[in-house]
């Protein structure tokens, strides 16, 4: 294991000096079901103990999890009993609920599972729809519960995590009720640029969610991506891409074992030389995309696309064409297949449907009518068919129900 001390950055207006790598609790738990403590094996718990110790020794002193990450909170709580908590930054996430009493009960459960008296950071987990923001900020809502717990010294700072459209993220930030935000932003998906700008304006801490997994299944990269990112591993490249932006303060390392930390620590070794690597790799990736997809398509494919709500069958054309590009340009078949199969099964976490209904329940004519503002209306149906033929027909379920 690479012995690197992870540097810190000021986490927005929280004032916390947060390590630029955070240990995310979405993969280290034994089960995605909230199993009884008696079902957790010694081997699973020992693995988490070793992982946590290695992360902590390397300077990764920010641990974060969530109420609905299966056995994650319970197992992390057991690990924390054996750690020096004086320099640990602890975070969990609790979903917004219409009933503030139910929200508070969930909060109590999180504290019980973690075995803690105080949380440094609490995130409202999954402000993905306008009603989630309303349930949080309305008088008597979830935020009122949080403020009461803050006044009692049980919670330090409050933020929110989100898979929402960018405009809703910006609206939540502009409410000025949050201290930090957990959001998606990485090389293959930079749509949340306006949210990063808003977070900087309001001095919010910025935590990048799942840059390795949602950022392209970089733990199992395609051969093309490996070649295009040389001399760096794609994980190292993407970490440096995120951390080279001053608006970003920390990124999640969703490790399942201590070996998963290695490449992220390699990125820390390179962080002072990020500019030397990033320009050439980004140029190479973009040139490959233009070569295989055509410059006109690459620069204009997003123009005039309808939202999934405005498309027959709820087909999420923007996401599907994004996946098409990743598949054709950089060979990211595993990632594209997983995300394609998740459409239609993940509710507000990944909304809209895939293209399996095209030519069955949805005709080409109906689709073209929705694409009237796109310069690529005539070409898009055939590209969606291509995507459907290559990676369609597989159904995935989101690991967590919330």
C-alpha positions as a Python dict, from the first residue, in 0.01 Angstrom:
ca = {
    (1, 'X'): (0, 0, 0),
    (2, 'X'): (131, 344, -95),
    (3, 'X'): (209, 549, 215),
    (4, 'X'): (84, 893, 113),
    (5, 'X'): (-54, 1158, 345),
    (6, 'X'): (-372, 1292, 191),
    (7, 'X'): (-386, 1676, 186),
    (8, 'X'): (-684, 1874, 308),
    (9, 'X'): (-892, 2164, 178),
    (10, 'X'): (-1127, 2407, 348),
    (11, 'X'): (-1474, 2254, 312),
    (12, 'X'): (-1656, 2572, 225),
    (13, 'X'): (-1825, 2767, 502),
    (14, 'X'): (-1813, 2470, 738),
    (15, 'X'): (-1451, 2572, 796),
    (16, 'X'): (-1357, 2204, 828),
    (17, 'X'): (-1022, 2105, 683),
    (18, 'X'): (-1141, 1800, 492),
    (19, 'X'): (-913, 1544, 324),
    (20, 'X'): (-943, 1551, -55),
    (21, 'X'): (-1019, 1177, -46),
    (22, 'X'): (-1319, 1067, 164),
    (23, 'X'): (-1401, 709, 257),
    (24, 'X'): (-1750, 644, 119),
    (25, 'X'): (-1960, 371, 278),
    (26, 'X'): (-2153, 249, -25),
    (27, 'X'): (-1940, -59, -99),
    (28, 'X'): (-1771, -169, 225),
    (29, 'X'): (-2081, -313, 394),
    (30, 'X'): (-2170, -681, 393),
    (31, 'X'): (-2527, -640, 270),
    (32, 'X'): (-2754, -392, 96),
    (33, 'X'): (-3031, -523, 319),
    (34, 'X'): (-3055, -387, 670),
    (35, 'X'): (-2970, -725, 819),
    (36, 'X'): (-2966, -815, 1187),
    (37, 'X'): (-2634, -772, 1363),
    (38, 'X'): (-2611, -1149, 1419),
    (39, 'X'): (-2588, -1201, 1041),
    (40, 'X'): (-2277, -986, 998),
    (41, 'X'): (-1974, -1211, 963),
    (42, 'X'): (-1640, -1175, 1136),
    (43, 'X'): (-1467, -1164, 796),
    (44, 'X'): (-1683, -878, 673),
    (45, 'X'): (-1628, -673, 985),
    (46, 'X'): (-1256, -745, 990),
    (47, 'X'): (-1231, -628, 630),
    (48, 'X'): (-1393, -296, 723),
    (49, 'X'): (-1166, -259, 1027),
    (50, 'X'): (-856, -306, 810),
    (51, 'X'): (-987, -75, 537),
    (52, 'X'): (-1076, 199, 785),
    (53, 'X'): (-741, 174, 958),
    (54, 'X'): (-550, 199, 630),
    (55, 'X'): (-757, 495, 515),
    (56, 'X'): (-715, 673, 847),
    (57, 'X'): (-337, 619, 855),
    (58, 'X'): (-315, 768, 505),
    (59, 'X'): (-496, 1083, 618),
    (60, 'X'): (-844, 989, 492),
    (61, 'X'): (-1013, 1106, 810),
    (62, 'X'): (-1357, 1176, 659),
    (63, 'X'): (-1588, 873, 673),
    (64, 'X'): (-1937, 900, 524),
    (65, 'X'): (-2226, 659, 495),
    (66, 'X'): (-2607, 667, 482),
    (67, 'X'): (-2914, 544, 669),
    (68, 'X'): (-3014, 320, 379),
    (69, 'X'): (-2678, 171, 279),
    (70, 'X'): (-2783, -165, 420),
    (71, 'X'): (-2555, -275, 704),
    (72, 'X'): (-2308, 10, 644),
    (73, 'X'): (-2399, 233, 941),
    (74, 'X'): (-2409, -57, 1185),
    (75, 'X'): (-2073, -195, 1070),
    (76, 'X'): (-1908, 146, 1064),
    (77, 'X'): (-2034, 205, 1416),
    (78, 'X'): (-1860, -110, 1534),
    (79, 'X'): (-1538, -2, 1365),
    (80, 'X'): (-1550, 343, 1524),
    (81, 'X'): (-1545, 189, 1872),
    (82, 'X'): (-1182, 93, 1811),
    (83, 'X'): (-1069, 426, 1663),
    (84, 'X'): (-944, 761, 1790),
    (85, 'X'): (-1239, 980, 1703),
    (86, 'X'): (-1077, 1310, 1798),
    (87, 'X'): (-956, 1376, 1442),
    (88, 'X'): (-1231, 1189, 1255),
    (89, 'X'): (-1491, 1373, 1046),
    (90, 'X'): (-1809, 1165, 1051),
    (91, 'X'): (-2100, 1202, 810),
    (92, 'X'): (-2420, 1014, 741),
    (93, 'X'): (-2716, 1087, 518),
    (94, 'X'): (-3088, 1062, 595),
    (95, 'X'): (-3357, 1095, 324),
    (96, 'X'): (-3611, 1379, 332),
    (97, 'X'): (-3955, 1266, 440),
    (98, 'X'): (-4290, 1440, 429),
    (99, 'X'): (-4343, 1359, 797),
    (100, 'X'): (-4080, 1529, 1011),
    (101, 'X'): (-4146, 1283, 1295),
    (102, 'X'): (-4055, 994, 1065),
    (103, 'X'): (-3745, 1183, 955),
    (104, 'X'): (-3640, 1233, 1315),
    (105, 'X'): (-3693, 863, 1386),
    (106, 'X'): (-3459, 780, 1098),
    (107, 'X'): (-3206, 1025, 1237),
    (108, 'X'): (-3226, 858, 1578),
    (109, 'X'): (-3166, 520, 1414),
    (110, 'X'): (-2856, 652, 1237),
    (111, 'X'): (-2710, 779, 1563),
    (112, 'X'): (-2791, 448, 1731),
    (113, 'X'): (-2629, 242, 1454),
    (114, 'X'): (-2321, 462, 1443),
    (115, 'X'): (-2296, 468, 1820),
    (116, 'X'): (-2219, 839, 1816),
    (117, 'X'): (-2335, 1132, 2026),
    (118, 'X'): (-2256, 1390, 1758),
    (119, 'X'): (-2222, 1406, 1379),
    (120, 'X'): (-1985, 1654, 1219),
    (121, 'X'): (-2181, 1646, 894),
    (122, 'X'): (-2538, 1544, 815),
    (123, 'X'): (-2670, 1536, 459),
    (124, 'X'): (-3032, 1531, 355),
    (125, 'X'): (-3003, 1228, 129),
    (126, 'X'): (-3144, 1255, -220),
    (127, 'X'): (-3298, 1596, -284),
    (128, 'X'): (-3386, 1480, -633),
    (129, 'X'): (-3734, 1628, -680),
    (130, 'X'): (-3894, 1964, -593),
    (131, 'X'): (-4107, 1795, -328),
    (132, 'X'): (-3792, 1666, -155),
    (133, 'X'): (-3667, 2023, -122),
    (134, 'X'): (-4011, 2132, 0),
    (135, 'X'): (-4028, 1858, 265),
    (136, 'X'): (-3685, 1969, 383),
    (137, 'X'): (-3730, 2346, 399),
    (138, 'X'): (-4100, 2399, 473),
    (139, 'X'): (-4194, 2526, 821),
    (140, 'X'): (-4205, 2223, 1047),
    (141, 'X'): (-4011, 2015, 795),
    (142, 'X'): (-3689, 1815, 811),
    (143, 'X'): (-3463, 2119, 843),
    (144, 'X'): (-3644, 2234, 1156),
    (145, 'X'): (-3557, 1898, 1312),
    (146, 'X'): (-3194, 1939, 1206),
    (147, 'X'): (-3174, 2292, 1347),
    (148, 'X'): (-3305, 2168, 1681),
    (149, 'X'): (-3043, 1893, 1688),
    (150, 'X'): (-2777, 2148, 1594),
    (151, 'X'): (-2881, 2373, 1883),
    (152, 'X'): (-2843, 2072, 2112),
    (153, 'X'): (-2490, 2015, 1984),
    (154, 'X'): (-2568, 1682, 1817),
    (155, 'X'): (-2511, 1793, 1456),
    (156, 'X'): (-2238, 2019, 1325),
    (157, 'X'): (-2314, 2120, 965),
    (158, 'X'): (-2596, 2025, 728),
    (159, 'X'): (-2576, 1963, 357),
    (160, 'X'): (-2760, 1765, 93),
    (161, 'X'): (-2685, 1491, -156),
    (162, 'X'): (-2850, 1493, -494),
    (163, 'X'): (-2908, 1322, -829),
    (164, 'X'): (-3142, 1604, -933),
    (165, 'X'): (-3144, 1808, -1254),
    (166, 'X'): (-2892, 2090, -1231),
    (167, 'X'): (-3153, 2366, -1200),
    (168, 'X'): (-3299, 2205, -887),
    (169, 'X'): (-2951, 2165, -736),
    (170, 'X'): (-2884, 2534, -798),
    (171, 'X'): (-3219, 2624, -639),
    (172, 'X'): (-3135, 2421, -328),
    (173, 'X'): (-2795, 2585, -302),
    (174, 'X'): (-2947, 2931, -349),
    (175, 'X'): (-3184, 2870, -56),
    (176, 'X'): (-2874, 2937, 155),
    (177, 'X'): (-2988, 2676, 408),
    (178, 'X'): (-2712, 2425, 341),
    (179, 'X'): (-2340, 2426, 421),
    (180, 'X'): (-2227, 2169, 165),
    (181, 'X'): (-2345, 1956, -126),
    (182, 'X'): (-2275, 1601, -244),
    (183, 'X'): (-2318, 1587, -622),
    (184, 'X'): (-2207, 1414, -943),
    (185, 'X'): (-1938, 1577, -1155),
    (186, 'X'): (-1648, 1405, -1329),
    (187, 'X'): (-1482, 1387, -1670),
    (188, 'X'): (-1753, 1193, -1851),
    (189, 'X'): (-2037, 1405, -1707),
    (190, 'X'): (-1979, 1774, -1642),
    (191, 'X'): (-2344, 1885, -1663),
    (192, 'X'): (-2339, 2015, -1305),
    (193, 'X'): (-2096, 2297, -1385),
    (194, 'X'): (-2359, 2560, -1290),
    (195, 'X'): (-2406, 2388, -954),
    (196, 'X'): (-2033, 2406, -885),
    (197, 'X'): (-2043, 2778, -964),
    (198, 'X'): (-2342, 2826, -733),
    (199, 'X'): (-2170, 2632, -454),
    (200, 'X'): (-1865, 2854, -488),
    (201, 'X'): (-2085, 3167, -480),
    (202, 'X'): (-2253, 3057, -155),
    (203, 'X'): (-1930, 2914, -14),
    (204, 'X'): (-2063, 2559, 13),
    (205, 'X'): (-1834, 2263, 58),
    (206, 'X'): (-1836, 2038, -250),
    (207, 'X'): (-1816, 1659, -219),
    (208, 'X'): (-1806, 1464, -548),
    (209, 'X'): (-2015, 1147, -535),
    (210, 'X'): (-1891, 817, -676),
    (211, 'X'): (-1628, 941, -924),
    (212, 'X'): (-1499, 588, -976),
    (213, 'X'): (-1825, 393, -1017),
    (214, 'X'): (-2076, 646, -1151),
    (215, 'X'): (-1781, 819, -1319),
    (216, 'X'): (-1746, 529, -1562),
    (217, 'X'): (-1692, 196, -1381),
    (218, 'X'): (-1327, 295, -1372),
    (219, 'X'): (-1245, 0, -1146),
    (220, 'X'): (-1306, -211, -1460),
    (221, 'X'): (-1214, 29, -1744),
    (222, 'X'): (-1241, -56, -2112),
    (223, 'X'): (-922, -131, -2304),
    (224, 'X'): (-972, 184, -2511),
    (225, 'X'): (-1001, 400, -2202),
    (226, 'X'): (-690, 246, -2049),
    (227, 'X'): (-491, 324, -2364),
    (228, 'X'): (-627, 676, -2399),
    (229, 'X'): (-550, 765, -2036),
    (230, 'X'): (-188, 649, -2039),
    (231, 'X'): (44, 698, -1855),
    (232, 'X'): (-225, 722, -1585),
    (233, 'X'): (-486, 467, -1487),
    (234, 'X'): (-837, 601, -1563),
    (235, 'X'): (-909, 623, -1188),
    (236, 'X'): (-600, 839, -1136),
    (237, 'X'): (-689, 1057, -1435),
    (238, 'X'): (-1046, 1113, -1315),
    (239, 'X'): (-938, 1184, -957),
    (240, 'X'): (-693, 1445, -1083),
    (241, 'X'): (-955, 1591, -1316),
    (242, 'X'): (-1191, 1644, -1022),
    (243, 'X'): (-935, 1761, -770),
    (244, 'X'): (-764, 1999, -1014),
    (245, 'X'): (-1075, 2217, -993),
    (246, 'X'): (-1060, 2457, -699),
    (247, 'X'): (-1440, 2441, -660),
    (248, 'X'): (-1407, 2077, -553),
    (249, 'X'): (-1297, 1999, -198),
    (250, 'X'): (-1322, 1621, -164),
    (251, 'X'): (-1412, 1315, -370),
    (252, 'X'): (-1554, 986, -251),
    (253, 'X'): (-1347, 669, -255),
    (254, 'X'): (-1607, 392, -257),
    (255, 'X'): (-1368, 125, -138),
    (256, 'X'): (-1473, -231, -58),
    (257, 'X'): (-1130, -336, 72),
    (258, 'X'): (-796, -174, 148),
    (259, 'X'): (-657, -259, -197),
    (260, 'X'): (-915, -25, -352),
    (261, 'X'): (-735, 272, -197),
    (262, 'X'): (-416, 223, -395),
    (263, 'X'): (-491, 402, -722),
    (264, 'X'): (-654, 692, -540),
    (265, 'X'): (-337, 734, -337),
    (266, 'X'): (-143, 728, -663),
    (267, 'X'): (-351, 1028, -770),
    (268, 'X'): (-245, 1212, -454),
    (269, 'X'): (117, 1144, -547),
    (270, 'X'): (53, 1315, -882),
    (271, 'X'): (-165, 1599, -761),
    (272, 'X'): (105, 1867, -786),
    (273, 'X'): (170, 1763, -1147),
    (274, 'X'): (-194, 1736, -1251),
    (275, 'X'): (-170, 1997, -1526),
    (276, 'X'): (119, 1810, -1687),
    (277, 'X'): (-101, 1504, -1738),
    (278, 'X'): (-453, 1635, -1778),
    (279, 'X'): (-416, 1849, -2089),
    (280, 'X'): (-270, 1571, -2305),
    (281, 'X'): (-513, 1304, -2185),
    (282, 'X'): (-821, 1524, -2230),
    (283, 'X'): (-702, 1619, -2579),
    (284, 'X'): (-650, 1254, -2668),
    (285, 'X'): (-994, 1153, -2539),
    (286, 'X'): (-1169, 1434, -2725),
    (287, 'X'): (-981, 1366, -3050),
    (288, 'X'): (-1077, 1000, -3033),
    (289, 'X'): (-1441, 1094, -2981),
    (290, 'X'): (-1439, 1336, -3273),
    (291, 'X'): (-1264, 1080, -3493),
    (292, 'X'): (-1523, 811, -3425),
    (293, 'X'): (-1840, 1019, -3386),
    (294, 'X'): (-1772, 1319, -3608),
    (295, 'X'): (-1695, 1671, -3494),
    (296, 'X'): (-2040, 1811, -3573),
    (297, 'X'): (-2217, 1541, -3368),
    (298, 'X'): (-1970, 1570, -3080),
    (299, 'X'): (-2023, 1944, -3050),
    (300, 'X'): (-2400, 1963, -3106),
    (301, 'X'): (-2565, 1633, -3008),
    (302, 'X'): (-2722, 1786, -2693),
    (303, 'X'): (-2887, 2074, -2878),
    (304, 'X'): (-3266, 2082, -2868),
    (305, 'X'): (-3316, 1747, -2696),
    (306, 'X'): (-3644, 1701, -2506),
    (307, 'X'): (-3648, 1586, -2147),
    (308, 'X'): (-3766, 1235, -2072),
    (309, 'X'): (-4095, 1382, -1948),
    (310, 'X'): (-4155, 1534, -2294),
    (311, 'X'): (-4075, 1214, -2484),
    (312, 'X'): (-4313, 927, -2570),
    (313, 'X'): (-4261, 632, -2338),
    (314, 'X'): (-4050, 850, -2111),
    (315, 'X'): (-3745, 762, -2322),
    (316, 'X'): (-3452, 952, -2173),
    (317, 'X'): (-3292, 1061, -2498),
    (318, 'X'): (-3020, 1286, -2348),
    (319, 'X'): (-2893, 1009, -2121),
    (320, 'X'): (-2916, 744, -2392),
    (321, 'X'): (-2720, 950, -2643),
    (322, 'X'): (-2461, 1020, -2374),
    (323, 'X'): (-2427, 644, -2322),
    (324, 'X'): (-2411, 595, -2699),
    (325, 'X'): (-2119, 838, -2714),
    (326, 'X'): (-1933, 666, -2429),
    (327, 'X'): (-1979, 330, -2597),
    (328, 'X'): (-1879, 436, -2946),
    (329, 'X'): (-1595, 673, -2856),
    (330, 'X'): (-1426, 503, -2562),
    (331, 'X'): (-1560, 148, -2559),
    (332, 'X'): (-1733, 183, -2222),
    (333, 'X'): (-1970, -108, -2276),
    (334, 'X'): (-1992, -235, -1918),
    (335, 'X'): (-2081, 107, -1784),
    (336, 'X'): (-2323, 186, -2067),
    (337, 'X'): (-2499, -149, -2025),
    (338, 'X'): (-2538, -103, -1649),
    (339, 'X'): (-2677, 249, -1678),
    (340, 'X'): (-2902, 157, -1971),
    (341, 'X'): (-3051, -132, -1772),
    (342, 'X'): (-3111, 93, -1473),
    (343, 'X'): (-3330, 336, -1665),
    (344, 'X'): (-3691, 274, -1577),
    (345, 'X'): (-3598, 96, -1253),
    (346, 'X'): (-3443, 365, -1033),
    (347, 'X'): (-3728, 616, -995),
    (348, 'X'): (-3605, 968, -918),
    (349, 'X'): (-3246, 851, -866),
    (350, 'X'): (-3202, 788, -1242),
    (351, 'X'): (-3530, 883, -1411),
    (352, 'X'): (-3679, 805, -1748),
    (353, 'X'): (-3677, 488, -1958),
    (354, 'X'): (-3431, 323, -2193),
    (355, 'X'): (-3486, 264, -2565),
    (356, 'X'): (-3627, -89, -2540),
    (357, 'X'): (-3977, 41, -2622),
    (358, 'X'): (-3866, 203, -2949),
    (359, 'X'): (-4044, 44, -3248),
    (360, 'X'): (-4273, -148, -3013),
    (361, 'X'): (-4469, 88, -2791),
    (362, 'X'): (-4311, 401, -2937),
    (363, 'X'): (-4293, 457, -3313),
    (364, 'X'): (-4016, 642, -3493),
    (365, 'X'): (-4270, 904, -3602),
    (366, 'X'): (-4376, 970, -3242),
    (367, 'X'): (-4013, 999, -3136),
    (368, 'X'): (-3926, 1238, -3420),
    (369, 'X'): (-4216, 1462, -3324),
    (370, 'X'): (-4056, 1500, -2980),
    (371, 'X'): (-3717, 1566, -3143),
    (372, 'X'): (-3842, 1854, -3357),
    (373, 'X'): (-3592, 2101, -3206),
    (374, 'X'): (-3290, 1874, -3251),
    (375, 'X'): (-3064, 1915, -3555),
    (376, 'X'): (-3016, 1537, -3539),
    (377, 'X'): (-3383, 1432, -3538),
    (378, 'X'): (-3342, 1209, -3843),
    (379, 'X'): (-3029, 1034, -3712),
    (380, 'X'): (-3124, 985, -3346),
    (381, 'X'): (-3372, 695, -3391),
    (382, 'X'): (-3110, 483, -3568),
    (383, 'X'): (-2851, 561, -3301),
    (384, 'X'): (-3094, 460, -3029),
    (385, 'X'): (-3163, 136, -3218),
    (386, 'X'): (-2791, 72, -3235),
    (387, 'X'): (-2765, 124, -2861),
    (388, 'X'): (-3067, -99, -2798),
    (389, 'X'): (-2923, -380, -3010),
    (390, 'X'): (-2583, -369, -2844),
    (391, 'X'): (-2674, -333, -2477),
    (392, 'X'): (-3056, -350, -2444),
    (393, 'X'): (-3276, -611, -2281),
    (394, 'X'): (-3096, -621, -1946),
    (395, 'X'): (-3279, -500, -1636),
    (396, 'X'): (-3085, -369, -1338),
    (397, 'X'): (-3213, -271, -997),
    (398, 'X'): (-3076, 16, -795),
    (399, 'X'): (-2901, -125, -489),
    (400, 'X'): (-3090, 96, -244),
    (401, 'X'): (-3460, 172, -251),
    (402, 'X'): (-3409, 537, -157),
}
